[in-house]
């Protein structure tokens, strides 16, 4: 009875597919998969659902379903070709090439397979050319930057080129995979402002729109070190580090959505690092073997840790006025809701509970007193704006009463 119903659901899915209702077709195939144990039917259902995944651009699911069909029948030519198409869209050209090569072996006269083989071969060769070219450029730049005898003009040019590469997806990924973060930290360790700036700006470009890299870089560099760089008495440095933190926050929270986000699964952090840039003996333990966390759990912990460090910066005497301003700018931009229609104001509640007294301390600073924290002309104004934004972001009277109580207790 169940097998008959599964066959009927398969036919129903086929009808939906022909009508281009791919969502309904996927639903029918999924229901049928739960009802049958017949291997031939299972292979057909997975293969058909893979076709739906291709049509809806859900390439990860399409590749997974095609693989299940291939596990049942390794010569399933339709499943092989559909997995090839999905893998190509995911940027896994070498794996896609192997699948279509198998297809062409099974059906050597199929012109579609032959054309796909030629196209993928060309794409792979171009990818390798760009990769090796980029690897060579990155290696050369680090050699110049880490050579204490390099001429000033060469240093400046190499630093600027590295920043540009970090903003390009191909360049960022090559730096990332070839122990580049460890080398960038070596630039930071030189304490030479121009090299530290180059490292920070390169890291910022690498984090932009890519949660996997942003997570790895945050853990490798550490938030306390990032904040200490932002705390220095150097406006250009402080602003550059602020931009780095904003890029990390945007990537972790999903605010910075770029087209390559869909391909992150092909760029997982645990990828094997090559040895192009540094000999194995000099390579630091990899900070990249981290799970790609969802927007909840670990990512929320990272965002909360960033918030805590920014709040601590507000009341630290070791932080320059410029650094304090940038910490306030980041809190102003990232804590209150951008749209009050969103119900969740938990970030504001957290900052009110754990940071309102610190913000009030900044507002209450008297510049003429010896105990005054380092300030700029804008610091207290930025703190006042943050207090107003936090209050406006509260959703109910009990929250506002709690806010006022903290203020009254601090004043008295």
N, C-alpha and C positions, 0 to 999 in steps of 0.2 A: 504493500500500500504506500509506504513512504517513498519507495523507489519510483513508483508511478507518479506520485505528486512532484517529486524532484524533476522528473522528465518534463512534466507539464510546466513547471516553473521555468525550466530552461527554455522551452518554446515561447513562453510568455516574455522572458527576457529578450529573446531574439526579435520578437515583434516590437518591443519597446526600442531596441537598438536600431531597427530599420526605420522607425519613426523619429530617430535621433533624440529620443528621451533617455539619455544615458544614465541619469540618476535612477529612474525607475528600473532600467535594465540591470544596473548594479544591484539594486535591492532584490530583484527576482533571482539573480544568480547567487547572491549571498544566502537567501532563504533555501535555495535548492542544495547548496553545499552542506547545510546542516542536516539534510534529510537522507543523503546517499553515502554509501560506502563503495559503490561501484567505481573502480579505478578509471575506467574509460570515461565515464560520465564526469568524475571529479576533474580529470584533465581538461575536458571540454569546458566545464564551468569556469575553472581558473583561467583558461586561455581566453574565454569570452569576457570575463571580468577584467582581464588585462587590457583588452581592446577598449573597454569603457574607460579605464584609467588613462589610456593614451588620448582619448577624445576629450576628457575633462582636464587634461594636463596634470593629472595626479601620477607623476612618473615613478615615484618611489613605490606606490601601491601596484602600479602596472608591472614594474620589474619584479616585485615580490610574487605577484600572482603568476606571471609567466614562469618564474623559477619553480614554483610548485607544480605547474603542469609539466615542466621539463624533468623534474624529479620522478614523476610517474612514467614519462616516456621521453627518453633522452633524444629521440629523433623527431619530436613534435616540431615540425618545421615552422608552423604558424607561431607557436609559443616562442621559439628561438628568435624569430624575426621581430616579434613584438617586444621581447626583452631587449633586443638590439636597439630598437627605436627608443625605448625608455632610457636605457643607459646612455645613449647619445645625447638625449636632452639633459641628463644629469651630469654631462661632461666626462663620463667614464668611457672615453673613446676606445681605449685599448680593449676593454671588455666587450664593448659593442662590436668591435672588429672581429673578435674571436667568434661571437655568435653568428654574425653574417657569413663568416668564413665557413662555419659548419653548415649553414644553409646552402651556400654555393656548392659545397661538396655533395650534399644530398640532391640538389637540383642544379647541376652545372650549366644548364641552358637557360636558366631563369635570368633574364636581362635586368630585372629589378635588383636582384641580389648582386649581380656583377657591378651595376652602377653604384650601389651602396658601398660595395667594397672599395671601388675607386675613390669615391667621395671621402670615406673615412680614412683611407690611406693618406690622401692629400692633407686632411685635417690633422692627422696624427703627426705627419712630417712637419707641418707648420707649427704645431704646438711644441714639438721637440726643438725646433729651430729657435722659437721665442724663448723657451725655457732655458736652453743652453746659453743663448745670448744674454738673457737676464741674469742667470747665475754668474756669468763671467763679469758682467757689469757690477753686480753686487759685491763679488769677491774683490774686484779692483778697488771699489770705493772704500771698503773696510780696511784694506791694506794701507791705503793712503791715510785714512783717518786715524788708524791706530799706530802709524809710524811717527814717532816723536820727531823725526828729522824732515818731515814733509814741509814743503814751502807753503807760505800762507795762502797764496792764490789757489794752489792745488787743493788745500784743505777746504777752502770756501766752496770751490766748485764741486768737490766730492760730497760735501755736506748738503748742498742744494740739490744735487742729483739724487741723493739718497731720499730726501724728503719727497721729491717728485715720484720716485719709484714706490714709496710707501703708500702713496695715494692711488696708485694703479693696482687693480686686482691681481694681475699677473706678478707684478713686482712685490706686492705685499705678501702674497702667498709664498713666493720663493724665499724672501727674507725670513718669513715665519718658519718654513720647513727646514731651513739650513742653519739653525741655531742663531738666527739673526737677533733674537731678543737678548740673548746672553751677550752678544757683541755690542748691542746698543747700550746695555748696562755698563759695559766696559767704557764706552764713550762718556756715560754719566759719571763714572768713577774718576775720569781725568779732571773733573771739576773746572774744565775750561768752558767758559760761558757759551762760546760759539758751537762747541761740540755737544754740550749738554742740550742746547736749544735744538740742534739738528736731530739728536736722538729722540727728544720729546715730540717734536713735530712728525718724525717718521712713525713713532708709535701711535700717535693720534690718527694718522692716515690709515694705519693697519687695523685699528679698532673700528673705524667708521663703518657702520652698517653690518657688522659681522660678529654675532654673539660669541661664536666659538673662539675666535682670536681675541676678542675683548676679554673674555673670561680668563684665557690663558695668560694674557699680558697682565691683567690685574693681579693674578696670583703670583706671577713671576717677579713683577716689579715691587709689589706690595703697596697697599694703600697708604701706610704710614710714610713710606719713602716718597710716594707721589705728593702727599700733602706737605712734606718737609721741603720739597722743591718749590711748591707753590708759595711757601711761607717766606721765601727769600726777598731781600730788599732790591728787587729788580723787576720793573714793570713788564718788560718784554717776556722775561722768564715766567713770571707769575701768570700772565695771560696765556702763554703757550701751554702751561700745565693745566690751567683751567679748561682750555679747549680739549686737552687730552681726557680729562675727567668727564667732560660733557659727552665726548664721543663714546666713552665706556658706558656711561649712564644710558645714553640713547640706545646703544646696541643691546644692553642687558634688558632694558624695559620694552624694547621693540618699537621705540619711537622712530628710529632711523631704519626704514624698510627699503632696501635696495633689491634690485632684480635678482642678484646672485644669492639672496637668502635661501631660495629654494634649493640651491646646490650645496648648502652647508653640509649635508649628510655625506657629500663626496669629499669633504675637506675636514673630516673629524680630527680631533686634537691628537688622537693616538697614532697618527700617521708616522711611519718610520722616517726618521730624519736622515737625509743624505749627508755625506761628508765633504761636500764641495767646498764649503767655506772654511772649515776648521778641522785640523787633524783630530782623530778620535781621542787622543790623549789629552787634548786641551778642552774637549767638549764638556760643558757643565751637565749635571744630571738634568734630564728633560723636565721642564715645568709644564709640558704640553699634554702629558698623559692624564688628562682630566676628563670626566664625563661631560658630554654636551647637555647641560641641564635645561630643564623646561623653564618657562617664565615664572614658575613658582619655586618652591623649595630652596635650592642652593642659590639661585639667582636673587631671590628676595633677601637672603642672608647677606649676599655681596652688596646689594643696594643699601641695606640697613647699616652695614659696616661703613660704607662711604658716608652716609648721613651722619653717623656718630663721629667720625673723624672731622667732618666739616664743622660740626657743632663744637667739638673740642678746640678747633682752631680759633673760634671766636673769642675765647677767653685766655688764650695762651700768650704770654709775654714774648715768647720766642718767634711769634708770627709778625711779619711786617704789616704795615697799614695796607699795602697793595695786596698781600696775601689774604688779609681779613676781608677786604672788599670782594675778592674773587670767591671766597667761601660763601659770603652773603649772596653774591650773584647766583651761584649754583643752587643755593637753598631757595632763593626767590623763584628761580626758573623751574625747579624740579619737585618741590614739595607740594604746594597748593595745586588743586585740580585745575586743569586748563579749561575744562567744561563742567559747569556745576550740575549738568544733567547726569553726570556720572555719580553713582551712589557712594562709591568707596572713597572716603577721605581719611583712610587709616594712616597715611603718611603724615598728614597734618596732626592728627591726634597723637601720633608717636612723638613728633617734634615738640608739640605743646607740653607733653608729659616730661620729655627728657632734655629739652633745649630752650624752653621759653625763658627760664631764669638766666641762661647764658646770653640770650639775645637782649634781654632787659639790661644786663650788665654793660653791654656795648653801648646801648642807648644812653645809659646814665654816666658815661665817662666824662670827666672834666679835664680838658686838655692841659690846663695850667698846673694840675697836681702831679707830683713826682710819681705817684702810683698809676698814672694813666697808661692804658694800653697804647701801643703804637697805632695811630689812626691816620687816615687821609681826610681831606675836606668832605668826602662823600660817605665815610664809614657809618656815622650815626644815622644819616638819612636812609641808607640802604637797610640798616637794621630796623628802622621805623617802618619802612615799606613792608618788610618781611612780617612784622607784627600785625600790620593791618591786613595783609594777605591771609595770614593764618586765621585771624578772627573771622574774616569774610568767608573762609572755607569751612567754618563750623556749620553743622546741619541742624542743631536743635538747641533749645534753651539749656538743658543740663550741660552740654558741651561748652556753651558760652559762660555759664555760671562757673564752671571749673576753670576756664581761662581767666576770668576776672579774679577768682580766688587766688590763683598763683601770682597774678600781678599785685594784688593787695598785700599778700604775704611778703612779697619781695620788697615792696616799698616801705612797709612798716618794719 
